[in-house]
Amino acid sequence: MPRLTVICLGIQGSANLGAIARVMMNFGLEQLHLVQPACRVDAEARQRACHALPILENAEWHDDLDRLIPRLHDLVGTTGKPDITRHGPLLAPPELAEILAGLPEEREIGVLLGPEDTGLGHEQLKKCRWLVSIPTSPAYPSLNIAQAAGILFYELYRHRKAARPSPLPDREPPAAVGDREQFFVQLQEALLDAGFLHRQDPERIMYVLRHILNRAGLNRRELKILRGVVRQLRWALRQTGGEFRK
């Protein structure tokens, strides 16, 4: 099982913050990152955290998710919106836990939790290699963020305890999520120049390309080759003396 770090984006309410720290400690998670939090570590947060206060005190604060991404190999996105399909299939917590249990221990995976009222947006979800959602009754599908976190963390903990030995890592390290994001930006620009993508809605096809390449599990060498292909494509387009953007 890889190393897991919890990332709360725009978390609302000191009580929720303390409760998440508490369930993290329940299930053996220690590293917490807070991105643009809408609350503070106040007396209520400390009271809810109880014995998990060290997790709150050692949490790292960030103004921008993109500054944290380069430190991670992959991201898991959480969502309570079952209609989200353009970002890829939704996994149930046990399915996600089984996938992660087979990854090498040196991998650093971020579990991204969004604001309780709106959840994660498209810009965050498209950066995630896996998406997880908790099945609930249609009669009342809403879950408190700490409840949802507890269910997910339990499954991750259960599979970590029963995980088979991690396979030997590839000779080439896996491509990190930050490097993949830079490549996707370059790829989109090249495909716009080539006229393959429409300027009005380039993301429609880019989502599909993201899914294909993320499923491939690219290592650093493979990603470096693909970036070289994109650079050569853009160079060749410049030799034509113009662009072909639609």
DRENPA-3360 file (N, C-alpha, C; in nm, 2 decimals, always signed):
BEGIN
1 = MPRLTVIC = +0.08/-0.12/+0.00/+0.00/+0.00/+0.00/+0.09/+0.12/+0.00 ~ +0.06/+0.22/-0.09/+0.14/+0.34/-0.09/+0.11/+0.43/+0.03 ~ +0.20/+0.53/+0.05/+0.17/+0.63/+0.15/+0.05/+0.72/+0.11 ~ -0.04/+0.74/+0.20/-0.16/+0.82/+0.18/-0.16/+0.95/+0.25 ~ -0.19/+1.06/+0.19/-0.20/+1.19/+0.25/-0.34/+1.24/+0.22 ~ -0.40/+1.30/+0.32/-0.54/+1.36/+0.31/-0.53/+1.51/+0.28 ~ -0.60/+1.55/+0.17/-0.61/+1.69/+0.13/-0.75/+1.74/+0.14 ~ -0.77/+1.84/+0.22/-0.91/+1.90/+0.23/-0.90/+2.03/+0.16;
9 = LGIQGSAN = -0.98/+2.04/+0.05/-0.99/+2.17/-0.02/-1.12/+2.25/+0.02 ~ -1.09/+2.37/+0.07/-1.20/+2.46/+0.11/-1.29/+2.40/+0.22 ~ -1.23/+2.33/+0.31/-1.31/+2.27/+0.42/-1.39/+2.37/+0.50 ~ -1.51/+2.35/+0.53/-1.60/+2.44/+0.59/-1.64/+2.39/+0.73 ~ -1.62/+2.47/+0.83/-1.66/+2.44/+0.97/-1.55/+2.37/+1.05 ~ -1.52/+2.43/+1.16/-1.42/+2.38/+1.25/-1.46/+2.24/+1.30 ~ -1.58/+2.22/+1.32/-1.63/+2.09/+1.37/-1.59/+1.98/+1.27 ~ -1.61/+2.01/+1.14/-1.58/+1.91/+1.04/-1.42/+1.89/+1.03;
17 = LGAIARVM = -1.35/+1.99/+1.05/-1.20/+1.98/+1.05/-1.15/+1.89/+1.16 ~ -1.21/+1.91/+1.28/-1.17/+1.83/+1.39/-1.21/+1.68/+1.38 ~ -1.33/+1.67/+1.32/-1.39/+1.53/+1.30/-1.30/+1.45/+1.20 ~ -1.26/+1.52/+1.09/-1.18/+1.45/+0.99/-1.04/+1.41/+1.05 ~ -0.98/+1.50/+1.13/-0.86/+1.46/+1.20/-0.88/+1.34/+1.29 ~ -0.99/+1.33/+1.35/-1.02/+1.22/+1.44/-1.03/+1.09/+1.37 ~ -1.11/+1.09/+1.25/-1.12/+0.96/+1.18/-0.99/+0.93/+1.11 ~ -0.91/+1.03/+1.08/-0.77/+1.00/+1.02/-0.69/+0.91/+1.13;
25 = MNFGLEQL = -0.70/+0.96/+1.25/-0.62/+0.89/+1.35/-0.68/+0.75/+1.38 ~ -0.82/+0.74/+1.37/-0.88/+0.61/+1.39/-0.83/+0.50/+1.29 ~ -0.79/+0.55/+1.17/-0.75/+0.45/+1.06/-0.61/+0.47/+1.01 ~ -0.53/+0.53/+1.10/-0.38/+0.52/+1.08/-0.33/+0.62/+0.98 ~ -0.40/+0.73/+0.95/-0.36/+0.83/+0.86/-0.30/+0.95/+0.94 ~ -0.19/+1.01/+0.90/-0.13/+1.11/+0.98/-0.11/+1.24/+0.91 ~ -0.09/+1.24/+0.78/-0.06/+1.36/+0.71/-0.18/+1.43/+0.65 ~ -0.20/+1.56/+0.69/-0.32/+1.64/+0.65/-0.27/+1.77/+0.59;
33 = HLVQPACR = -0.33/+1.80/+0.47/-0.30/+1.92/+0.40/-0.44/+2.00/+0.39 ~ -0.43/+2.13/+0.42/-0.55/+2.21/+0.41/-0.53/+2.31/+0.30 ~ -0.61/+2.31/+0.19/-0.60/+2.40/+0.08/-0.71/+2.50/+0.09 ~ -0.68/+2.63/+0.10/-0.78/+2.73/+0.10/-0.90/+2.70/+0.20 ~ -0.87/+2.67/+0.33/-0.97/+2.63/+0.42/-1.06/+2.75/+0.45 ~ -1.19/+2.72/+0.48/-1.28/+2.82/+0.51/-1.31/+2.82/+0.66 ~ -1.22/+2.77/+0.74/-1.23/+2.76/+0.89/-1.09/+2.76/+0.95 ~ -1.09/+2.77/+1.08/-0.96/+2.78/+1.15/-0.95/+2.66/+1.25;
41 = VDAEARQR = -0.83/+2.64/+1.29/-0.81/+2.54/+1.40/-0.84/+2.61/+1.53 ~ -0.96/+2.61/+1.57/-1.00/+2.68/+1.69/-1.04/+2.58/+1.80 ~ -1.10/+2.63/+1.91/-1.14/+2.55/+2.02/-1.23/+2.44/+1.98 ~ -1.33/+2.47/+1.89/-1.42/+2.36/+1.85/-1.35/+2.25/+1.77 ~ -1.26/+2.29/+1.68/-1.18/+2.19/+1.61/-1.10/+2.10/+1.70 ~ -1.04/+2.16/+1.80/-0.95/+2.09/+1.89/-1.04/+1.99/+1.98 ~ -1.16/+2.04/+2.01/-1.25/+1.95/+2.10/-1.29/+1.83/+2.02 ~ -1.33/+1.86/+1.89/-1.38/+1.74/+1.80/-1.26/+1.65/+1.77;
49 = ACHALPIL = -1.14/+1.70/+1.76/-1.03/+1.62/+1.72/-0.99/+1.53/+1.84 ~ -1.01/+1.57/+1.96/-0.98/+1.50/+2.08/-0.83/+1.45/+2.08 ~ -0.80/+1.32/+2.08/-0.66/+1.28/+2.08/-0.59/+1.29/+1.95 ~ -0.66/+1.34/+1.84/-0.60/+1.36/+1.71/-0.55/+1.50/+1.69 ~ -0.53/+1.57/+1.80/-0.49/+1.71/+1.80/-0.35/+1.72/+1.73 ~ -0.26/+1.63/+1.74/-0.13/+1.64/+1.67/-0.15/+1.65/+1.52 ~ -0.25/+1.58/+1.47/-0.27/+1.59/+1.32/-0.31/+1.73/+1.28 ~ -0.39/+1.80/+1.36/-0.43/+1.94/+1.33/-0.31/+2.03/+1.34;
57 = ENAEWHDD = -0.23/+2.01/+1.45/-0.12/+2.10/+1.47/-0.01/+2.08/+1.37 ~ +0.00/+1.97/+1.31/+0.10/+1.94/+1.21/+0.05/+1.95/+1.06 ~ -0.07/+1.99/+1.05/-0.13/+2.00/+0.91/-0.06/+2.11/+0.83 ~ -0.04/+2.09/+0.71/+0.02/+2.19/+0.62/-0.09/+2.27/+0.55 ~ -0.07/+2.40/+0.54/-0.16/+2.49/+0.48/-0.11/+2.54/+0.34 ~ -0.21/+2.55/+0.25/-0.17/+2.59/+0.11/-0.27/+2.68/+0.05 ~ -0.22/+2.78/-0.03/-0.31/+2.87/-0.10/-0.36/+2.81/-0.23 ~ -0.29/+2.71/-0.28/-0.32/+2.66/-0.42/-0.30/+2.52/-0.43;
65 = LDRLIPRL = -0.39/+2.44/-0.47/-0.37/+2.29/-0.49/-0.26/+2.26/-0.58 ~ -0.24/+2.34/-0.69/-0.14/+2.31/-0.79/+0.00/+2.32/-0.73 ~ +0.02/+2.39/-0.62/+0.15/+2.40/-0.56/+0.18/+2.27/-0.48 ~ +0.08/+2.20/-0.44/+0.10/+2.07/-0.36/+0.11/+1.95/-0.46 ~ +0.05/+1.96/-0.57/+0.05/+1.85/-0.67/+0.19/+1.79/-0.70 ~ +0.29/+1.87/-0.73/+0.42/+1.82/-0.76/+0.48/+1.72/-0.66 ~ +0.43/+1.73/-0.54/+0.48/+1.64/-0.43/+0.42/+1.50/-0.43 ~ +0.32/+1.48/-0.52/+0.24/+1.36/-0.52/+0.26/+1.28/-0.65;
73 = HDLVGTTG = +0.25/+1.15/-0.64/+0.25/+1.06/-0.76/+0.11/+1.06/-0.83 ~ +0.01/+1.05/-0.74/-0.13/+1.04/-0.80/-0.23/+1.11/-0.70 ~ -0.34/+1.14/-0.76/-0.45/+1.19/-0.68/-0.58/+1.11/-0.69 ~ -0.65/+1.09/-0.58/-0.78/+1.03/-0.57/-0.88/+1.14/-0.55 ~ -0.98/+1.15/-0.63/-1.09/+1.25/-0.61/-1.21/+1.19/-0.55 ~ -1.27/+1.26/-0.46/-1.39/+1.21/-0.40/-1.51/+1.29/-0.44 ~ -1.62/+1.23/-0.47/-1.74/+1.30/-0.51/-1.87/+1.23/-0.47 ~ -1.97/+1.31/-0.44/-2.10/+1.26/-0.41/-2.20/+1.27/-0.52;
81 = KPDITRHG = -2.15/+1.30/-0.64/-2.23/+1.33/-0.76/-2.22/+1.21/-0.86 ~ -2.31/+1.12/-0.85/-2.31/+1.00/-0.94/-2.32/+1.02/-1.08 ~ -2.36/+1.15/-1.12/-2.38/+1.18/-1.26/-2.25/+1.23/-1.33 ~ -2.14/+1.24/-1.25/-2.02/+1.28/-1.31/-1.96/+1.16/-1.38 ~ -1.95/+1.17/-1.51/-1.90/+1.06/-1.59/-1.79/+1.10/-1.68 ~ -1.78/+1.23/-1.72/-1.68/+1.27/-1.82/-1.54/+1.26/-1.76 ~ -1.53/+1.25/-1.63/-1.40/+1.24/-1.56/-1.35/+1.09/-1.54 ~ -1.44/+1.00/-1.58/-1.40/+0.86/-1.57/-1.50/+0.78/-1.48;
89 = PLLAPPEL = -1.48/+0.65/-1.47/-1.57/+0.57/-1.39/-1.56/+0.60/-1.24 ~ -1.67/+0.59/-1.17/-1.67/+0.61/-1.02/-1.64/+0.47/-0.95 ~ -1.55/+0.47/-0.86/-1.52/+0.35/-0.79/-1.58/+0.36/-0.65 ~ -1.63/+0.24/-0.60/-1.67/+0.23/-0.46/-1.55/+0.22/-0.37 ~ -1.56/+0.26/-0.25/-1.44/+0.26/-0.16/-1.36/+0.12/-0.16 ~ -1.43/+0.01/-0.15/-1.35/-0.12/-0.16/-1.28/-0.14/-0.29 ~ -1.34/-0.09/-0.40/-1.27/-0.11/-0.53/-1.14/-0.02/-0.53 ~ -1.15/+0.10/-0.48/-1.04/+0.19/-0.48/-0.93/+0.13/-0.39;
97 = AEILAGLP = -0.97/+0.08/-0.27/-0.88/+0.03/-0.17/-0.80/-0.09/-0.23 ~ -0.87/-0.17/-0.31/-0.80/-0.29/-0.37/-0.70/-0.24/-0.47 ~ -0.73/-0.14/-0.55/-0.63/-0.09/-0.65/-0.51/-0.03/-0.57 ~ -0.53/+0.05/-0.47/-0.42/+0.11/-0.40/-0.34/+0.01/-0.33 ~ -0.40/-0.10/-0.28/-0.33/-0.20/-0.20/-0.22/-0.26/-0.29 ~ -0.24/-0.26/-0.42/-0.14/-0.33/-0.50/-0.03/-0.24/-0.55 ~ -0.02/-0.11/-0.51/+0.08/-0.02/-0.55/+0.20/-0.02/-0.46 ~ +0.32/+0.01/-0.51/+0.44/+0.01/-0.43/+0.43/+0.11/-0.31;
105 = EEREIGVL = +0.50/+0.08/-0.20/+0.50/+0.16/-0.08/+0.56/+0.29/-0.10 ~ +0.65/+0.31/-0.20/+0.72/+0.44/-0.21/+0.63/+0.54/-0.28 ~ +0.51/+0.50/-0.33/+0.43/+0.60/-0.40/+0.36/+0.69/-0.30 ~ +0.34/+0.81/-0.33/+0.27/+0.91/-0.25/+0.14/+0.95/-0.31 ~ +0.03/+0.91/-0.25/-0.11/+0.93/-0.31/-0.19/+1.03/-0.23 ~ -0.24/+1.13/-0.29/-0.33/+1.23/-0.22/-0.47/+1.19/-0.23 ~ -0.54/+1.19/-0.12/-0.69/+1.17/-0.12/-0.75/+1.31/-0.10 ~ -0.82/+1.35/-0.21/-0.87/+1.49/-0.21/-1.02/+1.50/-0.17;
113 = LGPEDTGL = -1.05/+1.57/-0.07/-1.18/+1.59/-0.02/-1.22/+1.74/-0.05 ~ -1.34/+1.76/-0.11/-1.39/+1.89/-0.14/-1.48/+1.96/-0.04 ~ -1.52/+2.08/-0.07/-1.61/+2.15/+0.03/-1.74/+2.07/+0.04 ~ -1.80/+2.07/+0.16/-1.92/+1.99/+0.19/-2.04/+2.03/+0.11 ~ -2.05/+2.16/+0.08/-2.17/+2.21/+0.01/-2.17/+2.19/-0.14 ~ -2.05/+2.20/-0.20/-2.04/+2.19/-0.35/-1.96/+2.07/-0.40 ~ -1.87/+2.02/-0.32/-1.78/+1.91/-0.36/-1.67/+1.96/-0.45 ~ -1.60/+1.87/-0.51/-1.49/+1.91/-0.60/-1.54/+1.95/-0.73;
121 = GHEQLKKC = -1.48/+2.05/-0.79/-1.52/+2.10/-0.92/-1.45/+2.03/-1.04 ~ -1.48/+2.06/-1.16/-1.43/+1.99/-1.27/-1.27/+2.01/-1.28 ~ -1.23/+2.13/-1.25/-1.08/+2.16/-1.25/-1.00/+2.07/-1.16 ~ -1.06/+2.04/-1.05/-0.99/+1.95/-0.95/-1.01/+1.80/-1.00 ~ -1.13/+1.76/-1.04/-1.15/+1.62/-1.07/-1.07/+1.58/-1.19 ~ -1.05/+1.66/-1.28/-0.98/+1.62/-1.40/-0.83/+1.59/-1.37 ~ -0.78/+1.64/-1.26/-0.64/+1.61/-1.22/-0.63/+1.48/-1.15 ~ -0.74/+1.41/-1.12/-0.74/+1.29/-1.04/-0.73/+1.17/-1.13;
129 = RWLVSIPT = -0.65/+1.08/-1.09/-0.64/+0.95/-1.17/-0.75/+0.86/-1.14 ~ -0.80/+0.86/-1.01/-0.92/+0.78/-0.97/-1.02/+0.86/-0.90 ~ -1.15/+0.83/-0.92/-1.26/+0.89/-0.86/-1.33/+0.79/-0.77 ~ -1.37/+0.83/-0.65/-1.44/+0.74/-0.56/-1.56/+0.80/-0.51 ~ -1.67/+0.72/-0.50/-1.80/+0.77/-0.45/-1.86/+0.66/-0.37 ~ -1.93/+0.70/-0.26/-1.99/+0.61/-0.17/-2.14/+0.59/-0.21 ~ -2.18/+0.47/-0.24/-2.32/+0.44/-0.28/-2.41/+0.46/-0.16 ~ -2.52/+0.54/-0.18/-2.61/+0.57/-0.07/-2.76/+0.55/-0.13;
137 = SPAYPSLN = -2.85/+0.55/-0.04/-2.99/+0.54/-0.07/-3.04/+0.66/-0.15 ~ -3.10/+0.64/-0.26/-3.16/+0.76/-0.34/-3.25/+0.84/-0.25 ~ -3.31/+0.78/-0.15/-3.41/+0.86/-0.07/-3.34/+0.97/+0.01 ~ -3.21/+0.94/+0.05/-3.14/+1.04/+0.12/-2.99/+1.02/+0.10 ~ -2.94/+1.07/-0.02/-2.80/+1.04/-0.06/-2.69/+1.12/+0.01 ~ -2.73/+1.23/+0.09/-2.63/+1.32/+0.14/-2.56/+1.26/+0.26 ~ -2.42/+1.27/+0.26/-2.34/+1.23/+0.37/-2.26/+1.35/+0.42 ~ -2.25/+1.36/+0.55/-2.16/+1.46/+0.61/-2.02/+1.42/+0.57;
145 = IAQAAGIL = -1.93/+1.53/+0.55/-1.80/+1.50/+0.50/-1.72/+1.41/+0.59 ~ -1.74/+1.43/+0.72/-1.66/+1.34/+0.82/-1.71/+1.20/+0.81 ~ -1.84/+1.18/+0.79/-1.90/+1.04/+0.78/-1.84/+0.98/+0.65 ~ -1.84/+1.05/+0.54/-1.79/+1.00/+0.42/-1.64/+0.96/+0.43 ~ -1.56/+1.05/+0.49/-1.42/+1.03/+0.51/-1.40/+0.90/+0.60 ~ -1.48/+0.88/+0.70/-1.47/+0.77/+0.79/-1.49/+0.64/+0.71 ~ -1.59/+0.63/+0.62/-1.62/+0.51/+0.54/-1.50/+0.49/+0.45 ~ -1.45/+0.59/+0.38/-1.34/+0.57/+0.29/-1.21/+0.53/+0.36;
153 = FYELYRHR = -1.18/+0.60/+0.47/-1.06/+0.57/+0.54/-1.06/+0.43/+0.60 ~ -1.18/+0.38/+0.64/-1.19/+0.24/+0.69/-1.16/+0.14/+0.59 ~ -1.21/+0.16/+0.47/-1.18/+0.07/+0.36/-1.03/+0.07/+0.32 ~ -0.97/+0.18/+0.32/-0.83/+0.19/+0.29/-0.75/+0.12/+0.40 ~ -0.79/+0.14/+0.52/-0.72/+0.08/+0.64/-0.73/-0.07/+0.63 ~ -0.85/-0.12/+0.61/-0.88/-0.26/+0.60/-0.80/-0.33/+0.50 ~ -0.79/-0.27/+0.38/-0.71/-0.33/+0.27/-0.56/-0.32/+0.29 ~ -0.52/-0.21/+0.36/-0.38/-0.19/+0.39/-0.33/-0.30/+0.49;
161 = KAARPSPL = -0.42/-0.34/+0.58/-0.38/-0.44/+0.68/-0.37/-0.58/+0.61 ~ -0.45/-0.60/+0.51/-0.45/-0.73/+0.44/-0.38/-0.73/+0.31 ~ -0.30/-0.62/+0.29/-0.24/-0.60/+0.15/-0.13/-0.71/+0.13 ~ -0.13/-0.76/+0.01/-0.02/-0.85/-0.03/+0.11/-0.76/-0.05 ~ +0.22/-0.83/-0.05/+0.35/-0.75/-0.06/+0.34/-0.67/-0.19 ~ +0.39/-0.55/-0.19/+0.39/-0.47/-0.30/+0.48/-0.52/-0.41 ~ +0.45/-0.51/-0.54/+0.54/-0.56/-0.64/+0.66/-0.47/-0.65 ~ +0.77/-0.52/-0.70/+0.89/-0.45/-0.72/+0.86/-0.33/-0.81;
169 = PDREPPAA = +0.92/-0.21/-0.77/+0.89/-0.09/-0.85/+0.96/-0.11/-0.99 ~ +0.90/-0.04/-1.09/+0.96/-0.03/-1.22/+1.10/+0.03/-1.21 ~ +1.19/-0.01/-1.31/+1.32/+0.05/-1.31/+1.31/+0.20/-1.33 ~ +1.21/+0.25/-1.40/+1.19/+0.39/-1.41/+1.08/+0.43/-1.31 ~ +1.10/+0.53/-1.24/+0.99/+0.58/-1.14/+0.87/+0.62/-1.22 ~ +0.75/+0.61/-1.15/+0.63/+0.65/-1.22/+0.62/+0.80/-1.24 ~ +0.55/+0.84/-1.34/+0.54/+0.99/-1.37/+0.45/+1.04/-1.26 ~ +0.49/+1.15/-1.20/+0.41/+1.22/-1.10/+0.30/+1.30/-1.16;
177 = VGDREQFF = +0.20/+1.32/-1.07/+0.08/+1.39/-1.12/+0.11/+1.53/-1.17 ~ +0.20/+1.60/-1.11/+0.24/+1.73/-1.16/+0.30/+1.73/-1.29 ~ +0.39/+1.63/-1.32/+0.45/+1.62/-1.45/+0.34/+1.58/-1.56 ~ +0.25/+1.50/-1.52/+0.14/+1.46/-1.62/+0.06/+1.59/-1.65 ~ +0.03/+1.67/-1.55/-0.05/+1.79/-1.57/+0.02/+1.88/-1.67 ~ +0.15/+1.90/-1.65/+0.22/+1.99/-1.75/+0.22/+1.93/-1.89 ~ +0.23/+1.80/-1.90/+0.22/+1.73/-2.03/+0.08/+1.75/-2.09 ~ -0.02/+1.74/-2.01/-0.16/+1.76/-2.07/-0.18/+1.90/-2.12;
185 = VQLQEALL = -0.12/+2.00/-2.05/-0.13/+2.14/-2.10/-0.06/+2.15/-2.23 ~ +0.06/+2.10/-2.24/+0.13/+2.10/-2.37/+0.06/+2.03/-2.48 ~ +0.01/+1.91/-2.45/-0.06/+1.83/-2.55/-0.18/+1.91/-2.60 ~ -0.26/+1.97/-2.51/-0.38/+2.04/-2.55/-0.34/+2.16/-2.65 ~ -0.23/+2.23/-2.61/-0.19/+2.34/-2.70/-0.15/+2.29/-2.84 ~ -0.08/+2.18/-2.84/-0.03/+2.12/-2.97/-0.15/+2.08/-3.05 ~ -0.25/+2.01/-2.99/-0.36/+1.96/-3.07/-0.46/+2.08/-3.11 ~ -0.46/+2.19/-3.03/-0.53/+2.31/-3.08/-0.46/+2.37/-3.20;
193 = DAGFLHRQ = -0.33/+2.38/-3.20/-0.25/+2.43/-3.31/-0.27/+2.34/-3.44 ~ -0.28/+2.21/-3.41/-0.29/+2.12/-3.53/-0.44/+2.11/-3.58 ~ -0.53/+2.18/-3.51/-0.67/+2.18/-3.56/-0.75/+2.05/-3.51 ~ -0.69/+1.97/-3.43/-0.76/+1.85/-3.38/-0.87/+1.88/-3.28 ~ -0.84/+1.98/-3.19/-0.93/+2.02/-3.09/-1.00/+2.15/-3.13 ~ -1.13/+2.16/-3.09/-1.20/+2.29/-3.11/-1.17/+2.38/-3.00 ~ -1.14/+2.51/-3.03/-1.11/+2.61/-2.93/-1.23/+2.62/-2.83 ~ -1.36/+2.61/-2.88/-1.47/+2.64/-2.80/-1.49/+2.53/-2.69;
201 = DPERIMYV = -1.45/+2.41/-2.71/-1.46/+2.30/-2.61/-1.35/+2.20/-2.62 ~ -1.22/+2.24/-2.60/-1.11/+2.14/-2.61/-1.12/+2.03/-2.51 ~ -1.18/+2.06/-2.39/-1.18/+1.96/-2.28/-1.26/+1.84/-2.31 ~ -1.35/+1.85/-2.41/-1.44/+1.73/-2.44/-1.35/+1.61/-2.48 ~ -1.26/+1.63/-2.57/-1.17/+1.53/-2.62/-1.05/+1.51/-2.52 ~ -1.01/+1.62/-2.45/-0.90/+1.60/-2.36/-0.93/+1.51/-2.24 ~ -1.06/+1.51/-2.20/-1.10/+1.42/-2.09/-1.07/+1.28/-2.13 ~ -1.10/+1.24/-2.26/-1.08/+1.11/-2.31/-0.94/+1.07/-2.31;
209 = LRHILNRA = -0.85/+1.17/-2.36/-0.71/+1.14/-2.37/-0.65/+1.13/-2.23 ~ -0.70/+1.21/-2.14/-0.65/+1.19/-2.00/-0.68/+1.05/-1.95 ~ -0.80/+1.00/-1.97/-0.84/+0.87/-1.92/-0.75/+0.76/-1.98 ~ -0.72/+0.77/-2.11/-0.64/+0.67/-2.18/-0.50/+0.67/-2.12 ~ -0.44/+0.79/-2.11/-0.30/+0.80/-2.06/-0.29/+0.77/-1.91 ~ -0.39/+0.81/-1.83/-0.38/+0.77/-1.69/-0.39/+0.62/-1.67 ~ -0.48/+0.56/-1.75/-0.49/+0.41/-1.73/-0.36/+0.34/-1.77 ~ -0.28/+0.40/-1.85/-0.15/+0.34/-1.90/-0.05/+0.34/-1.78;
217 = GLNRRELK = -0.06/+0.42/-1.68/+0.03/+0.42/-1.57/+0.17/+0.46/-1.62 ~ +0.19/+0.57/-1.69/+0.31/+0.61/-1.75/+0.43/+0.62/-1.64 ~ +0.55/+0.58/-1.68/+0.66/+0.61/-1.60/+0.73/+0.73/-1.65 ~ +0.83/+0.78/-1.58/+0.90/+0.91/-1.62/+0.96/+0.90/-1.76 ~ +1.02/+0.79/-1.80/+1.08/+0.78/-1.93/+0.97/+0.78/-2.04 ~ +0.86/+0.71/-2.02/+0.75/+0.71/-2.12/+0.70/+0.85/-2.13 ~ +0.68/+0.92/-2.02/+0.62/+1.06/-2.03/+0.72/+1.15/-2.10 ~ +0.85/+1.13/-2.07/+0.95/+1.22/-2.14/+0.95/+1.20/-2.29;
225 = ILRGVVRQ = +0.93/+1.07/-2.33/+0.91/+1.05/-2.48/+0.79/+1.12/-2.54 ~ +0.68/+1.11/-2.47/+0.56/+1.17/-2.52/+0.57/+1.32/-2.52 ~ +0.64/+1.38/-2.42/+0.66/+1.52/-2.43/+0.75/+1.56/-2.54 ~ +0.85/+1.47/-2.58/+0.93/+1.50/-2.69/+0.85/+1.49/-2.82 ~ +0.75/+1.40/-2.83/+0.67/+1.39/-2.95/+0.59/+1.52/-2.96 ~ +0.53/+1.57/-2.85/+0.46/+1.70/-2.86/+0.55/+1.81/-2.90 ~ +0.67/+1.82/-2.85/+0.76/+1.93/-2.89/+0.79/+1.93/-3.03 ~ +0.81/+1.80/-3.09/+0.84/+1.79/-3.23/+0.72/+1.83/-3.31;
233 = LRWALRQT = +0.60/+1.79/-3.27/+0.48/+1.83/-3.34/+0.47/+1.98/-3.35 ~ +0.49/+2.05/-3.24/+0.47/+2.19/-3.24/+0.58/+2.26/-3.33 ~ +0.70/+2.20/-3.32/+0.81/+2.25/-3.41/+0.77/+2.24/-3.56 ~ +0.72/+2.12/-3.59/+0.68/+2.09/-3.73/+0.57/+2.19/-3.78 ~ +0.48/+2.22/-3.69/+0.37/+2.31/-3.72/+0.42/+2.45/-3.74 ~ +0.52/+2.49/-3.66/+0.58/+2.62/-3.69/+0.65/+2.63/-3.82 ~ +0.70/+2.52/-3.87/+0.77/+2.53/-4.00/+0.67/+2.55/-4.12 ~ +0.54/+2.53/-4.09/+0.44/+2.55/-4.20/+0.41/+2.70/-4.21;
241 = GGEFRK = +0.45/+2.78/-4.11/+0.43/+2.92/-4.11/+0.29/+2.96/-4.06 ~ +0.22/+2.87/-3.99/+0.09/+2.91/-3.94/+0.03/+2.80/-3.85 ~ -0.08/+2.83/-3.80/-0.15/+2.74/-3.71/-0.28/+2.69/-3.78 ~ -0.34/+2.59/-3.73/-0.46/+2.53/-3.79/-0.57/+2.52/-3.69 ~ -0.57/+2.61/-3.59/-0.68/+2.61/-3.49/-0.82/+2.63/-3.55 ~ -0.91/+2.55/-3.50/-1.05/+2.56/-3.55/-1.12/+2.67/-3.48;
% end
